[in-house]
Amino acid sequence: MAVKKIKTKMNRLEVIAESLESEELEIESAMKLYEEGMQMIKALNADFDKLEGRLLLMTDQGEADFEENGDDI
């Protein structure tokens, strides 16, 4: 999984959110966009869980934990 794929998914989710805010959107189209957005959120959550696992793995291998350093991500 690449950061580029995550950015692409986040960009699509942003477009969906902006479309859903449109007052001119038909209800059927809004429902389809909502469903797509929910699927996108699930996919992003899975991607973030994988990234978190990689960070924890790096921590177990000697890398410093971000929270302990007080660094903001």
URFEN-V421384 format. One record per backbone hydrogen bond with DSSP energy under -0.5 kcal/mol. CO is the residue of the C=O (numbers start at 1). NH is the residue of the N-H. Records with the same first field share a line. If there is no record, write none. Layout:
CO->NH ; NH
//
This chain:
2->6
3->7
4->8
5->9
6->10
7->11
8->12
9->13
10->14
11->15
12->16
13->17
14->18
15->19
16->20
17->21
19->22
22->25
26->30
27->31
28->32
29->33
30->34
31->35
32->36
33->37
34->38
35->39
36->40
37->41
38->42
39->43
40->44
41->45
42->46
43->47
44->48
45->49
46->50
47->51
48->52
49->53
50->54
51->55
52->56
53->57
54->58
55->59
56->60
57->61
58->63
59->62
65->69
66->70 ; 71
//
